[in-house]
């Protein structure tokens, strides 16, 4: 796998990031001016440094996309705002990081539909089965009325969504082949701890087994579960080529990583830079999205080269089996938002 590296913070400091294989070990960082608290009225020469918690490994495409956001922010603010990206959950896993955002004890964090959906149920619209048909469809929705509405709901919970990073359709990878919907009956699949995710795979006939993503490799290795699901590039970069033999192109969910920012972090940013900062986050996320799309395309060849079989499946049969979930989860899939999704496809 081609490894990309990216250095940020070249103007005012040197940042050393060390991946934490054990999870939860802190990174030693120098004192930085941006950690001074304030209401955003500092002088023009002050450098504001924000720390971003990322659950992904340093080589993951999602992490590289976070670095791309940091680079864009540094460029568009002429170095006045710097984002330090901490991979491998060094500042906490996804749920604790979201809670720290709410408590204003962390500046920024990458999240996902499952975790953020526990406080914003309507976020389920991003992860509903077979909701989106193309990459452009979801990008249009997030850049339009749907994205604005979800951010309004997040702000009511003490969270601001700085930008959205769509990273691609999720597909099933497994130790046994899944060629038709009937094959799901022999599958025990790891899912995120999200009722809609679990209900989706149960509706397909599988046994949904919620567990932490960091437990999945060992669980497949020990045959506790025999399948997982993720975007293609993550399947390739996260080491699952060592335990999986098949990838079935289900495209059941679309993976979106909202990037969160706390109110205390916003308050650190001078008012004259806030619009620039949020636009830079969106621009960086768009560049990161393109990076993810390219990585997903390249991952097909990488997975095949690693010996995995790529399986096409009848997606219409999967859609039909999960269609009833839209009624069962109507409270978190309000018609207003479904209409916003439909409008974004035009």
C-alpha positions, 0 to 999 in steps of 0.5 A: 500500500502506498503510504502517504505522509503529510507534515503540517505546522511548518510555520510555527512549531514542530509536532511529533505524533506517535501512533499508539498501538495499545490505545489510550497512550498520550502523545508528548507535545510542546507547549503551544500558544494556541492553548491559551484560553480566550474569547477570540480577540487575541492579536493577529500574531497569535497562533491558535492551536486546536487538537483533533482526536482521530480514531484511525491509524496513521496510514488510514485514508481517513487519517490522511484526510484529517491531515488534509483538513489541517493543511487547508486550515493552516493555508487559508488562515496564513498559519494563524490556526493550526490543527494537530491531528492525533491518530489511533485514539490517542485522545480517546475513542470516538464516543469519549471524544464526542462527550469531551466535545460536549463538555468543552474539554476537547477541541475537535474530533472525528465521529461516525453515524453510530456514535453521534446518532446516540445524541442526534437520532436523525443522523440515522438518515446518513446511515440508513440502508441503501439510502444513497446511490452515488458518491455525488448524491451524498456530497450534494446532500451534505453540502445542502439543506440536509447538512445544515439541518443536521448541524442545527440539531447537533448545536442543540446538543452542544456540538458543532459539525465543522464539516462532513467527510464522506468516505465511501460505500461500506461493503461486507468482507468475510471468511466465507463467501456471500454470493446471494442474500441466502448466504447471509444466513450463515454469517455472524457479522460485526456491526457498530453499536447502532440499532439500525445497523444491527437491524439491517443485517438481521433483516438480511438473515445474518446474526448482527454482533455489535463490538468495537472496531478494534476488536474485529480483527481478533474476532475474525481470527478466532472465528468469533465472527466471520464477517465485518463491513467497511469502506474498501480502502479501510478493509485494505489498510486496516489489515483485514486482508490477513483474515478475510477471504472475500469482499462482497460489494453490498454497498449497504451503507454510506460511510460519513465521518462528521468532524466535530468542534466544541464551542470552547474551540470556536471561542479561541478563533478570532471572529475575523477568521471564523468564516475562513476557518469553517470554509477551510474545513469544508474545502479540506474535507472535499479534498479528503473525500476525493482522496477517499474515492481514489483510495476506494477505487485503488483498493479493489486491485489491492484486495485482489492482489492480496488474494481476496475474491471480489463478489458482485451481489444482487443489491435489489434483493438486499434493498427489498429485504431491508425496506421495512426498516424505514417504517420501523425507524420512522422516528429517526428517519423523519420524512422531512429529511428523506425529502431532503435526500431525494432533492439532493439526487436531482 
